[in-house]
Amino acid sequence: MRTSGRMSNAKSWLGLGMSLYFWGLMDLTTPVLSGKPTPPGKLEVFLSDKPQSHPRTKRSWVWNQFFVLEEYTGTDPLYVGKLHSDMDRGDGSIKYILSGEGAGVVFTIDDTTGDIHAIQRLDREERAQYTLRAQALDRRTGRPMEPESEFIIKIQDINDNEPKFLDGPYVATVPEMSPVGTSVIRVTATDADDPTYGNSARVVYSILQGQPYFSVDSKTGVIRTALMNMDREAKENYEVIVQAKDMGGQLGGLAGTTTVNITLSDVNDNPPRFPQKHYQMSVLESAPVSSTVGRVFAKDLDEGINAEMKYTIVDGDGADAFDINTDPNFQVGIITVKKPLSFERKKSYTLKVEGANPHLEMRFLNLGPFQDTTTVHISVEDVDEPPVFDPGFYFVEVPEDVAIGTTIQIVSAKDPDVTNNSIRYSIDRSSDPGRFFYVDITTGALMTARPLDREEFSWHNITVLAMEMNNPSQVGSVPVTIKVLDVNDNAPEFPRFYEAFVCENAKAGQLIQTVSAVDQDDPRSGQHFYYSLAPEAANNPNFTVRDNQDNTARILTRRSGFRQQDQSVFYLPILISDGGQPVLSSTGTLTIQVCGCDDEGHVLSCSPEAYMLPVSLSRGALIAILACVFVLLVLVLLILSLRRHRKQPYILDDEENIHENIVRYDDEGGGEEDTEAFDIAAMWNPREAQAAGAPKTRQDMLPEIESLSRYVPQTCAVSSTVHSYVLAKLYEADMDLWAPPFDSLQTYMFEGDGSVAGSLSSLQSATSDSEQSFDFLTDWGPRFRKLAELYGASEGPAPLW
């Protein structure tokens, strides 16, 4: 208890001593104020009520700024200072009140003594000062004894923060071979301590790792190169550790570190080098142009653009046979065939290849040339090659009248190999499907095998093959184009059938037709046709031919006064000749009709019958006649339609169908015997046959049949036999003028024998209530007879009405 009381008393005396110390500073530094305010926050002076004649004014507060060290770790409140008013008599009548920033939370005041304590741990880096207000009140009345004034409590800094690199770790790049002192990067460390108080925030830089390659400026933190000729190809990456220490680097200061990763960037300081000075390659003589022979590679220790390579052939006897290109992805040189090779002509080649950097560093030229060369030996290997034609294309012109077996061309091929095998010739039949040509197997003589016709095929494109005797798989080919030349072997002729007309009132010398001709031949000088009357019509008194000298001709009249009654058609033979050698000709016939025309030459009629009409008959009269004929035709069609409509009840079907074969059923089927519907035996009625020859009248026959039976001859009368009955019905069908033109008419008037129900027909039944009338034949008979007389229908068999 005594110990703790002594420590508390010691702290109180320490705080009081510090307050007296700062008050003493205040007395030494505060000027005497004569009504002028002092700087705020340091001292507030209130003038008394005494007259202004006094040389000094009275201070209402005795105080100053307070300073408190940060990071106090004690358990008791930290004494800050003491407020005191000269009006305080020490009897406890004055009450001190503290307000403002941190009052009651961070700082407390004893309202009787005015002692101020800090009750929380203070951190200058969080807050450097606090502004508070103090007031003295009368404890009994609560009346302010003095006006309220402000004061400041400043937190005094201690070195409790180490320097920190906020942007680390760092990454930097510097070109290789850079001179000593080349700036690489600048690093910066910050210290949270007060830079205005002591050395707590004064930082000094140093390198802990990375020497002797790099150095750092102790004040600025700039990292520079410290070693000459640093080579990227030897070492590319460096890790440098930089330290920042406060207190000016003195012992006891706090320190922080960061890492700087430095990479040496490449420069073109290494020339390319071929790993071998001689390359040996081989290629087949059949290798096509642009095919690859081999690859060469010049190694460069640099990278990127500095390692790019360009390969060229600088010397050797194969510069014209081979070429080299650079692969941009792998920087290799690709040797290719530049032209066709031949083992028989040259068996080996030598190339001198250079590899060089296209991008050079001028400051490294003293290292030597940035290129290297190598020698490439290429051997050409022999292969069995097919025969080769010389020339490689043939063009032949042949007249179309050339004789069969004529040699039109001799083709020649040889074996390019050293062995020089024998050659056999043939024609690729797919190129000559008509087999117009053949070639001699040993000599290569190309000959005709069939007659040629330019008008059918004017061009022939064939392929001749050459095959080695010892190796049939080796086949060479050559195209042969054959043009068939024209000869005059076709006579000219009219391109179409010509038909002209001449008016009856035509005059002599009148043009009636212009004709032209065509010729399948194609002479080089063009077609030239000549027209004249055929020899048999040379003295034609009616028409003549005038050649227009432009491959056409005019047909003119020689006289006037043509009449259709005398001759309605003339046939004019015209001789057409060409200008070829030999001259060919043909005769074409022009058909000329004599027509009636008006005064302007317009054709009215070319028919002699039409000419027989009265000349005075007008167009209106012709229209009226045609209208009457049309009305009569409509009337006849209407009558025929009514006639057919009245006969419709005889047909049991709902619709009238006209077919090539119509089967009409007027009574019921015959039961199972209907399976033989077209068997003539099915029409036989056994019950009728049992009547001992006595004729028996059919009760189911239509009235029409009965009414027509009188017109049937006695030899075709209906009898008990089926044969006579069919003949009678056939006669009726032949005599019926209104029956449709059926190819076949089959009528069944008997029921079948297989029906056990008997006849179910209502025709002629006693119980039938049918209102069907068959009197239309007698009603329309006279009318049809009159119509037949009007239209001349008296010919043929007599009608049945």
C-alpha positions in Angstrom: 0.0 0.0 0.0 2.8 2.4 0.8 4.6 1.5 -2.4 1.6 2.2 -4.6 0.8 5.4 -2.7 4.4 6.5 -3.2 4.3 5.7 -6.9 1.0 7.7 -7.3 2.5 10.6 -5.4 5.6 10.5 -7.6 3.5 10.5 -10.8 1.5 13.5 -9.5 4.7 15.4 -8.7 6.1 14.5 -12.1 2.9 15.8 -13.9 3.0 18.9 -11.7 6.7 19.5 -12.5 6.0 19.2 -16.3 3.1 21.6 -16.0 5.3 24.1 -14.1 7.9 23.6 -16.7 5.6 24.5 -19.6 4.1 27.4 -17.6 7.6 28.7 -17.2 8.1 28.5 -20.9 4.8 30.3 -21.4 5.9 33.2 -19.1 9.2 33.5 -21.0 7.5 33.4 -24.5 4.2 35.2 -24.0 4.3 39.0 -24.6 2.4 41.5 -22.6 -0.9 42.1 -24.3 -2.4 45.5 -24.3 -5.9 44.6 -25.6 -4.6 42.6 -28.6 -5.6 38.9 -28.7 -2.9 36.2 -28.6 -2.8 33.4 -31.1 -5.7 31.1 -30.4 -5.1 27.8 -28.7 -2.1 29.0 -26.7 -3.3 31.5 -24.2 -6.5 33.3 -23.5 -6.2 36.6 -21.6 -9.3 38.3 -20.3 -9.0 42.0 -19.2 -10.2 42.9 -15.7 -12.7 45.7 -14.9 -9.9 48.0 -13.6 -9.3 51.2 -15.4 -7.1 51.2 -18.5 -4.6 53.5 -16.8 -2.9 50.6 -15.2 0.4 49.6 -17.0 -0.4 45.9 -16.7 -3.5 43.8 -17.3 -4.5 40.9 -15.1 -4.5 37.4 -16.5 -7.7 35.5 -15.9 -6.2 32.0 -16.6 -2.8 30.7 -15.8 -2.1 28.0 -18.3 -0.3 27.0 -21.6 -0.3 24.2 -24.2 0.0 20.7 -22.8 2.3 18.0 -24.2 1.7 14.3 -23.6 3.8 11.4 -24.8 2.0 8.8 -26.9 1.9 5.1 -26.3 1.6 5.4 -22.5 1.2 1.8 -21.2 0.7 2.4 -17.4 -2.4 1.2 -15.6 -3.1 4.6 -13.8 -4.5 7.6 -15.7 -1.7 9.7 -17.2 -1.4 13.2 -15.7 -1.5 15.8 -18.4 -1.6 19.1 -16.5 -3.5 21.5 -14.2 -6.0 24.3 -14.8 -6.0 27.1 -12.3 -7.8 30.4 -12.0 -6.5 33.3 -9.9 -10.0 33.6 -8.5 -9.6 30.2 -6.9 -9.0 30.7 -3.2 -8.6 27.0 -2.6 -11.8 26.7 -0.7 -13.5 24.6 -3.3 -15.9 27.3 -4.4 -14.7 27.1 -8.0 -15.8 24.3 -10.2 -13.7 23.5 -13.3 -15.5 22.1 -16.4 -13.7 20.5 -19.4 -15.4 20.2 -22.9 -14.4 19.8 -26.4 -12.6 17.0 -28.3 -12.1 13.9 -26.2 -13.5 15.5 -23.0 -14.9 12.8 -20.7 -13.7 10.0 -23.0 -10.0 10.5 -23.5 -9.4 13.3 -21.0 -10.9 13.9 -17.5 -10.6 16.9 -15.1 -10.9 17.1 -11.4 -13.5 19.8 -11.0 -12.1 21.0 -7.7 -8.3 21.0 -8.3 -8.3 21.4 -12.1 -6.0 18.4 -12.7 -6.3 16.8 -16.2 -5.6 13.1 -16.8 -5.6 10.9 -19.9 -7.6 7.8 -19.4 -7.0 6.2 -22.8 -3.8 5.1 -24.7 -2.8 7.9 -27.1 -1.4 7.4 -30.6 0.0 10.4 -32.5 -0.4 8.6 -35.8 -4.1 8.4 -35.2 -4.5 11.9 -33.8 -1.8 14.5 -33.2 -3.6 17.0 -31.0 -6.9 17.7 -29.2 -8.7 21.1 -28.8 -10.5 21.5 -25.5 -12.4 24.2 -23.7 -12.2 25.1 -20.0 -14.6 27.1 -17.8 -14.7 28.0 -14.1 -18.1 28.2 -12.4 -19.3 29.2 -9.1 -20.1 26.0 -7.4 -23.0 27.4 -5.5 -24.7 29.5 -8.1 -23.4 27.8 -11.2 -22.5 31.3 -12.6 -19.5 31.4 -14.8 -16.6 33.0 -13.0 -14.6 33.5 -16.2 -15.4 33.4 -19.9 -14.9 30.0 -21.6 -11.5 29.6 -23.3 -9.8 27.0 -25.5 -6.5 25.2 -25.0 -4.6 22.4 -26.9 -3.2 19.1 -25.8 -0.5 17.9 -28.3 0.6 14.3 -28.5 4.3 14.1 -28.5 5.8 11.5 -31.0 8.0 8.6 -30.2 9.7 6.2 -32.7 7.2 3.5 -32.8 6.7 3.0 -36.6 9.2 1.3 -39.0 9.6 2.4 -42.6 7.3 0.6 -45.1 7.5 0.0 -48.8 3.9 0.4 -49.8 4.5 -0.4 -53.5 6.7 -3.5 -53.1 7.7 -5.9 -54.2 9.0 -4.3 -57.3 9.7 -5.6 -60.9 12.2 -3.8 -63.2 14.0 -4.4 -66.5 17.3 -3.1 -67.6 19.1 -3.9 -70.9 22.0 -6.3 -70.7 25.4 -4.8 -71.3 24.3 -1.5 -69.8 27.1 0.7 -68.5 27.7 1.1 -64.7 25.3 3.6 -63.1 22.4 3.0 -65.4 19.2 3.7 -63.4 17.0 0.7 -63.0 14.1 1.7 -60.6 13.4 3.9 -57.6 12.0 2.5 -54.4 10.3 4.6 -51.7 9.7 3.8 -48.1 7.3 5.8 -45.8 7.5 6.3 -42.0 4.4 7.1 -40.1 6.3 8.9 -37.3 6.5 12.7 -37.1 9.0 14.0 -39.6 9.2 17.4 -37.8 10.3 15.9 -34.5 13.6 14.2 -34.1 14.9 11.5 -36.5 12.0 9.1 -36.2 11.0 9.5 -39.8 14.4 10.1 -41.5 15.0 7.0 -43.6 18.2 5.7 -45.1 18.3 3.0 -47.9 20.8 0.2 -48.3 21.1 -3.1 -50.2 21.0 -6.3 -48.2 21.1 -8.7 -51.3 22.1 -8.0 -54.9 25.6 -6.8 -54.7 27.9 -6.4 -56.6 25.5 -6.2 -59.5 23.4 -3.3 -58.2 23.6 -0.4 -55.8 21.0 2.0 -54.2 21.2 5.6 -53.4 20.9 5.9 -49.6 18.8 9.1 -49.7 16.7 8.7 -52.9 16.2 4.9 -53.1 17.3 4.8 -56.8 18.7 1.4 -57.8 21.5 1.5 -60.4 23.7 -1.1 -62.1 27.0 -1.6 -60.4 28.8 -4.1 -62.7 29.9 -3.8 -66.3 28.8 -6.1 -69.1 26.1 -8.0 -67.4 25.2 -10.7 -69.9 21.6 -11.9 -70.2 22.8 -15.1 -71.8 24.9 -15.8 -68.7 22.3 -14.7 -66.1 18.9 -13.2 -66.8 17.1 -12.6 -63.5 18.3 -11.0 -60.3 16.6 -10.6 -56.9 17.7 -7.5 -55.0 16.6 -6.8 -51.3 16.6 -3.2 -50.3 16.4 -2.0 -46.6 15.0 1.3 -45.4 16.0 2.3 -41.8 14.8 5.3 -39.7 16.7 7.4 -37.1 19.1 8.2 -40.0 20.3 4.7 -40.0 21.6 4.9 -36.4 21.7 2.1 -34.0 18.3 1.5 -32.5 16.3 2.7 -35.5 13.5 0.6 -37.0 13.9 -0.9 -40.5 11.7 -2.4 -43.3 12.7 -4.3 -46.5 11.4 -4.9 -50.0 12.3 -7.1 -52.9 13.1 -5.9 -56.4 13.1 -8.5 -59.2 15.3 -7.2 -62.0 15.4 -8.9 -65.4 18.1 -8.2 -68.0 16.4 -7.5 -71.4 18.0 -8.9 -74.5 20.0 -6.9 -77.0 21.5 -8.2 -80.2 25.0 -8.8 -78.9 25.4 -12.4 -80.3 25.9 -13.3 -84.0 24.3 -16.4 -85.5 26.3 -19.5 -85.8 25.7 -22.7 -87.8 26.2 -25.8 -85.6 27.8 -27.6 -88.6 29.7 -26.3 -91.5 28.6 -28.9 -94.0 25.2 -30.4 -94.8 24.5 -33.4 -97.0 21.1 -33.7 -98.6 19.5 -35.7 -101.5 16.5 -35.3 -103.7 14.7 -37.4 -106.3 14.9 -36.1 -109.9 11.1 -36.4 -110.0 10.6 -34.0 -107.2 8.1 -31.3 -108.2 9.0 -27.6 -108.2 8.6 -26.0 -104.7 9.0 -29.3 -102.9 11.3 -29.3 -99.8 14.8 -30.7 -100.0 16.0 -30.1 -96.5 16.5 -27.5 -93.7 19.5 -25.6 -92.2 19.6 -23.7 -88.9 21.8 -21.0 -87.6 21.7 -20.8 -83.8 21.4 -17.3 -82.1 21.7 -16.9 -78.4 19.6 -13.8 -78.5 15.8 -13.9 -78.4 12.8 -12.2 -80.0 13.5 -9.8 -82.8 17.3 -10.0 -82.1 17.2 -13.7 -83.0 15.3 -13.3 -86.3 17.2 -14.8 -89.2 17.4 -14.4 -92.9 18.8 -17.1 -95.1 20.2 -16.6 -98.6 22.1 -18.6 -101.1 25.3 -16.6 -101.7 27.3 -19.0 -103.9 27.4 -22.4 -105.5 26.4 -24.1 -108.8 22.9 -24.9 -107.5 21.7 -21.3 -107.1 19.6 -21.5 -110.2 18.1 -25.0 -109.4 17.3 -24.5 -105.7 15.9 -21.7 -103.5 15.9 -21.1 -99.7 13.2 -19.5 -97.6 13.0 -18.6 -93.9 10.4 -20.1 -91.6 9.4 -17.2 -89.3 8.1 -19.5 -86.6 11.3 -21.6 -86.1 13.9 -19.4 -87.8 15.1 -22.2 -90.0 16.1 -22.1 -93.7 14.0 -24.3 -96.0 15.7 -25.4 -99.2 13.2 -26.1 -102.1 13.4 -27.2 -105.7 13.4 -24.1 -108.0 13.2 -25.9 -111.4 12.8 -29.5 -112.6 15.8 -31.7 -112.0 17.3 -34.4 -114.2 19.6 -37.1 -113.0 20.9 -37.6 -116.5 21.7 -33.9 -116.9 23.3 -33.2 -113.5 23.8 -35.5 -110.5 24.8 -33.2 -107.7 24.8 -29.5 -106.6 26.7 -27.4 -104.1 25.1 -24.4 -102.2 26.7 -21.8 -99.9 24.1 -20.6 -97.5 24.3 -17.5 -95.3 22.3 -16.9 -92.1 22.3 -13.2 -90.9 20.4 -11.1 -88.4 18.3 -8.4 -90.2 18.2 -6.2 -87.0 21.6 -5.1 -85.8 22.9 -3.1 -82.7 25.3 -0.5 -83.9 27.2 -0.4 -80.6 27.9 -4.2 -80.9 29.3 -4.2 -84.4 32.8 -4.4 -82.9 32.0 -7.9 -81.8 32.3 -9.1 -85.4 30.0 -9.8 -88.4 26.4 -10.8 -87.4 26.2 -13.6 -90.0 27.6 -17.1 -90.6 27.8 -19.4 -93.7 27.6 -23.1 -94.3 28.0 -25.4 -97.3 25.1 -27.7 -98.5 25.8 -30.6 -100.9 22.7 -31.9 -102.7 22.7 -35.2 -104.6 20.1 -35.9 -107.3 18.8 -39.5 -107.2 17.7 -41.3 -110.4 14.2 -42.5 -110.8 12.5 -44.4 -113.7 10.7 -41.6 -115.6 7.9 -42.0 -118.1 8.6 -41.2 -121.8 8.6 -37.5 -122.7 7.2 -36.0 -125.9 9.0 -33.3 -127.7 7.3 -31.0 -128.4 4.8 -31.2 -125.5 1.8 -30.1 -127.7 0.7 -30.8 -131.3 -1.7 -28.8 -133.5 -2.7 -30.3 -136.9 -5.0 -29.0 -139.7 -6.6 -31.6 -141.9 -9.2 -31.1 -144.7 -12.4 -33.0 -144.2 -12.1 -34.9 -147.5 -8.8 -36.5 -146.5 -8.5 -40.1 -147.5 -8.7 -42.8 -144.8 -5.2 -43.9 -143.7 -3.6 -40.6 -144.5 -0.8 -39.8 -142.1 -1.5 -36.3 -140.6 1.2 -36.1 -138.0 4.1 -38.0 -136.5 4.5 -37.8 -132.8 7.7 -38.6 -131.1 8.7 -39.5 -127.5 11.8 -40.8 -125.8 12.8 -42.3 -122.5 14.7 -39.7 -120.4 16.4 -42.4 -118.4 19.9 -43.6 -119.1 18.5 -47.0 -120.1 16.5 -45.4 -123.0 13.8 -48.1 -123.2 11.8 -48.7 -126.3 8.5 -46.8 -126.7 5.1 -48.0 -127.9 2.4 -45.5 -128.9 -1.4 -45.6 -128.5 -4.4 -43.3 -128.4 -6.4 -42.7 -125.2 -9.8 -43.9 -126.4 -11.6 -41.7 -124.0 -10.3 -38.7 -126.0 -11.4 -40.3 -129.3 -14.7 -42.1 -128.6 -15.6 -42.0 -132.4 -12.3 -43.7 -133.3 -11.6 -41.3 -136.1 -7.8 -41.8 -135.7 -5.2 -44.4 -134.9 -1.4 -44.2 -134.3 1.3 -46.6 -135.5 2.5 -48.5 -132.4 6.2 -48.1 -133.3 6.7 -45.0 -135.5 4.1 -42.7 -133.8 2.5 -41.9 -137.2 -1.0 -40.5 -136.5 -3.5 -41.4 -139.3 -7.2 -41.1 -140.1 -9.3 -44.2 -139.5 -12.7 -42.8 -140.6 -14.0 -40.1 -142.9 -14.0 -36.7 -141.4 -16.9 -34.3 -141.6 -16.4 -30.7 -140.5 -20.1 -30.1 -140.3 -20.3 -32.9 -137.7 -17.1 -32.4 -135.8 -14.9 -29.4 -136.6 -12.4 -30.1 -133.8 -10.8 -33.2 -132.4 -8.8 -33.2 -129.1 -7.1 -36.5 -128.6 -4.3 -37.7 -126.3 -1.5 -39.9 -127.6 0.2 -42.2 -125.0 3.8 -43.4 -125.0 4.6 -46.5 -122.9 7.9 -48.0 -122.0 8.3 -51.6 -123.2 10.1 -52.8 -120.1 8.0 -50.9 -117.6 4.3 -50.5 -118.8 3.5 -48.5 -115.7 5.6 -45.6 -117.1 3.3 -43.8 -119.5 3.8 -40.4 -121.0 1.1 -38.4 -122.9 0.8 -35.5 -125.2 -2.3 -33.6 -126.3 -3.0 -33.3 -130.1 -5.5 -30.8 -131.3 -6.8 -31.5 -134.8 -8.7 -28.8 -136.8 -10.9 -30.2 -139.6 -10.7 -27.8 -142.6 -13.8 -27.1 -144.6 -14.3 -28.3 -148.2 -17.3 -27.4 -150.4 -19.4 -30.5 -150.0 -22.8 -29.1 -149.2 -25.1 -27.3 -151.6 -27.0 -24.2 -150.5 -30.7 -24.5 -149.8 -33.7 -22.6 -148.5 -33.7 -22.4 -144.7 -37.5 -23.0 -144.6 -40.5 -23.5 -146.7 -41.3 -20.4 -148.6 -44.9 -19.5 -149.5 -45.9 -16.2 -151.1 -49.1 -14.7 -152.6 -49.8 -12.5 -155.6 -52.9 -10.3 -155.9 -55.2 -10.7 -158.8 -54.7 -7.0 -159.5 -50.9 -7.3 -159.3 -48.9 -5.4 -161.9 -45.9 -6.5 -163.8 -42.6 -6.0 -162.0 -44.2 -6.2 -158.5 -42.1 -7.7 -155.6 -43.9 -10.6 -154.1 -41.2 -12.3 -152.0 -37.5 -12.1 -150.9 -35.7 -15.3 -150.4 -32.3 -16.3 -148.8 -30.3 -19.5 -148.5 -28.1 -21.3 -146.0 -25.1 -23.5 -146.5 -23.5 -25.9 -143.9 -20.1 -25.2 -145.4 -17.9 -22.5 -143.9 -15.5 -21.1 -146.6 -12.7 -18.8 -145.4 -13.8 -16.1 -147.8 -17.4 -16.3 -146.7 -20.6 -17.5 -148.3 -21.6 -16.2 -151.8 -25.0 -17.4 -153.2 -26.3 -16.9 -156.7 -30.0 -17.2 -157.6 -31.7 -17.9 -160.9 -34.8 -19.7 -162.3 -34.3 -23.4 -162.7 -33.6 -24.5 -166.3 -37.1 -25.9 -166.6 -38.6 -22.6 -165.7 -36.1 -20.3 -167.5 -38.9 -18.9 -169.8 -41.5 -18.6 -167.0 -44.0 -16.0 -168.3 -45.4 -15.3 -164.9 -42.5 -14.6 -162.5 -38.8 -13.9 -162.6 -35.9 -13.9 -160.1 -33.5 -10.9 -159.5 -30.3 -11.7 -157.5 -29.6 -8.9 -155.0 -25.8 -9.8 -154.9 -26.0 -9.9 -151.1 -27.0 -13.6 -150.7 -30.7 -12.8 -151.2 -33.0 -12.6 -154.2 -36.3 -11.0 -155.1 -39.2 -12.7 -156.8 -41.0 -10.3 -159.2 -44.1 -10.6 -161.4 -43.7 -10.6 -165.2 -47.2 -9.8 -166.0 -50.5 -8.6 -164.5 -54.0 -10.0 -164.6 -53.9 -13.1 -162.4 -57.2 -14.9 -161.8 -58.0 -17.6 -159.2 -60.5 -19.2 -161.5 -57.8 -19.8 -164.0 -55.0 -20.9 -161.6 -54.9 -20.5 -157.9 -51.4 -21.8 -157.1 -48.1 -21.4 -159.0 -44.9 -23.4 -158.2 -41.7 -21.6 -159.0 -38.4 -23.6 -159.1 -35.4 -21.5 -158.1 -31.8 -22.6 -158.6 -29.3 -21.7 -155.8 -25.6 -22.0 -156.4 -22.6 -21.3 -154.1 -19.2 -19.8 -154.9 -17.1 -22.8 -153.8 -14.8 -25.1 -155.7 -16.4 -27.1 -157.1 -19.7 -25.1 -157.4 -22.6 -26.9 -155.8 -26.3 -26.0 -156.3 -29.8 -27.1 -155.4 -33.3 -26.2 -156.5 -35.9 -24.8 -154.1 -39.5 -24.4 -154.9 -41.5 -21.3 -154.0 -45.3 -21.7 -153.7 -47.3 -18.7 -154.8 -51.0 -18.4 -154.2 -53.3 -16.1 -156.1 -55.4 -14.1 -153.7 -58.1 -11.5 -153.9 -57.0 -8.2 -152.6 -58.4 -4.7 -152.0 -57.2 -1.6 -153.7 -54.4 -1.2 -151.2 -53.0 -4.7 -151.7 -54.4 -6.2 -148.6 -55.4 -9.9 -149.0 -59.1 -10.6 -148.7 -59.3 -14.2 -149.7 -57.0 -16.8 -151.2 -59.8 -19.5 -151.6 -61.6 -19.9 -154.9 -64.9 -20.8 -153.2 -64.9 -17.6 -151.2 -64.3 -15.8 -154.4 -67.7 -17.1 -155.8 -69.6 -15.1 -153.2 -71.2 -12.0 -154.6 -68.8 -9.2 -154.7 -71.3 -6.8 -153.3 -71.7 -8.9 -150.1 -70.6 -6.6 -147.2 -69.0 -7.5 -144.0 -72.2 -6.8 -142.1 -74.1 -9.3 -144.2 -71.5 -12.0 -143.6 -71.8 -11.4 -139.8 -75.6 -11.7 -140.0 -75.3 -15.0 -141.9 -72.9 -16.4 -139.3 -75.3 -15.3 -136.5 -78.2 -17.2 -138.1 -76.1 -20.3 -138.5 -75.1 -20.0 -134.8 -78.7 -19.7 -133.6 -79.7 -22.8 -135.6 -76.9 -24.8 -134.1 -77.9 -23.7 -130.6 -81.5 -24.8 -131.4 -80.4 -28.2 -132.6 -78.3 -28.7 -129.5 -81.2 -27.8 -127.3 -83.5 -30.3 -129.1 -81.0 -33.0 -128.7 -80.6 -32.2 -125.0 -84.4 -32.4 -124.5 -84.5 -35.7 -126.3 -81.8 -37.1 -124.2 -83.5 -35.8 -121.1 -86.8 -37.5 -121.9 -85.0 -40.8 -122.5 -83.3 -40.6 -119.1 -85.8 -42.7 -117.1 -84.8 -45.8 -119.2 -81.4 -45.7 -117.4 -81.5 -46.7 -113.8 -78.2 -45.0 -112.9 -78.4 -41.5 -111.4 -75.8 -40.0 -113.8 -75.4 -40.6 -117.5 -72.0 -42.1 -118.1 -70.6 -42.6 -121.6 -67.9 -45.2 -121.7 -66.5 -47.5 -124.3 -68.3 -50.4 -122.6 -71.8 -49.9 -121.0 -73.6 -52.7 -119.3 -77.3 -52.0 -118.7 -79.3 -54.1 -116.2 -83.1 -53.8 -116.4 -83.9 -56.5 -113.9 -82.5 -58.2 -110.9 -79.4 -60.4 -110.7 -79.4 -64.0 -111.0 -78.1 -64.9 -107.6 -75.0 -67.0 -107.6 -75.2 -67.2 -111.4 -74.1 -63.6 -111.5 -70.5 -64.8 -110.9 -70.6 -65.5 -114.6 -72.1 -62.2 -115.6 -70.7 -62.2 -119.1 -71.5 -65.9 -119.8 -74.2 -66.1 -122.4 -75.6 -69.1 -120.7 -76.5 -66.9 -117.7 -79.1 -65.2 -119.9 -81.0 -68.5 -120.6 -84.2 -68.8 -118.6 -84.8 -72.5 -117.9 -88.4 -71.8 -117.1 -88.9 -70.3 -120.5 -87.3 -73.3 -122.1 -89.7 -75.7 -120.4 -92.7 -74.1 -122.1 -92.6 -76.6 -124.9 -91.8 -74.1 -127.5 -94.9 -71.9 -126.8 -94.0 -68.2 -127.0 -94.5 -66.6 -123.7 -94.8 -62.8 -123.3 -92.3 -61.1 -121.0 -94.1 -59.3 -118.2 -91.1 -57.2 -117.2 -90.3 -55.7 -120.6 -90.5 -51.9 -120.9 -93.1 -50.4 -123.1 -90.3 -49.1 -125.3 -89.2 -52.6 -126.1 -92.7 -53.6 -127.0 -93.3 -50.6 -129.1 -90.2 -51.2 -131.1 -90.7 -54.9 -131.7 -92.8 -54.3 -134.7 -89.9 -52.8 -136.6 -87.8 -55.9 -136.1 -87.8 -58.3 -139.1 -89.5 -61.6 -138.7 -86.3 -63.3 -138.9 -85.1 -61.4 -135.9 -88.3 -61.6 -133.9 -88.1 -62.4 -130.3 -88.5 -66.1 -129.7 -88.1 -68.4 -126.9 -84.4 -68.8 -127.6 -81.8 -66.6 -126.2 -80.1 -66.4 -129.6 -83.0 -64.9 -131.4 -83.7 -62.5 -128.5 -80.1 -61.1 -128.7 -80.4 -60.6 -132.4 -83.6 -58.6 -132.0 -82.0 -56.4 -129.4 -79.0 -55.8 -131.6 -81.2 -54.7 -134.5 -83.0 -52.3 -132.2 -79.6 -50.8 -131.1 -78.6 -50.4 -134.8 -81.8 -48.7 -135.8 -81.9 -46.2 -132.8 -80.4 -43.0 -134.2 -80.3 -41.3 -130.8 -78.3 -44.0 -129.0 -74.8 -43.0 -128.0 -71.9 -44.5 -130.1 -71.1 -47.3 -127.7 -68.5 -49.8 -128.7 -70.5 -52.5 -127.0 -74.1 -52.7 -125.8 -75.1 -55.6 -123.6 -78.7 -55.8 -122.4 -80.0 -58.4 -119.9 -83.7 -58.9 -120.0 -83.9 -62.2 -118.1 -83.5 -62.7 -114.5 -81.0 -65.3 -113.3 -82.0 -68.7 -112.5 -80.5 -68.7 -109.1 -82.8 -66.2 -107.5 -85.4 -67.9 -105.3 -87.3 -64.7 -104.6 -88.5 -64.5 -108.1 -89.0 -61.2 -109.9 -89.1 -58.1 -107.8 -89.3 -55.7 -110.7 -92.1 -53.1 -110.6 -92.2 -52.7 -114.3 -95.6 -53.7 -115.8 -96.7 -54.8 -112.3 -100.3 -54.6 -111.6 -99.6 -52.9 -108.3 -97.3 -50.4 -109.7 -98.3 -46.8 -109.3 -95.7 -45.5 -111.7 -96.7 -42.3 -113.5 -94.0 -42.7 -116.2 -95.3 -41.8 -119.6 -93.9 -43.2 -122.8 -96.0 -41.1 -125.2 -93.0 -38.7 -125.9 -92.2 -40.8 -128.9 -95.5 -40.1 -130.6 -95.5 -36.5 -129.4 -92.0 -35.6 -130.7 -92.0 -37.8 -133.8 -93.5 -35.3 -136.3 -91.2 -32.5 -135.0 -88.1 -34.5 -135.4 -89.2 -35.5 -138.9 -89.6 -31.8 -139.9 -86.2 -31.0 -138.5 -84.6 -33.8 -140.4 -86.2 -32.6 -143.6 -84.8 -29.0 -143.0 -81.3 -30.2 -142.3 -81.1 -32.8 -145.0 -81.1 -35.8 -142.7 -83.2 -37.9 -145.1 -80.2 -40.0 -145.9 -79.6 -43.2 -143.9 -82.1 -45.5 -142.2 -85.6 -44.2 -141.5 -86.1 -42.8 -138.0 -88.3 -44.7 -135.6 -90.8 -42.0 -135.0 
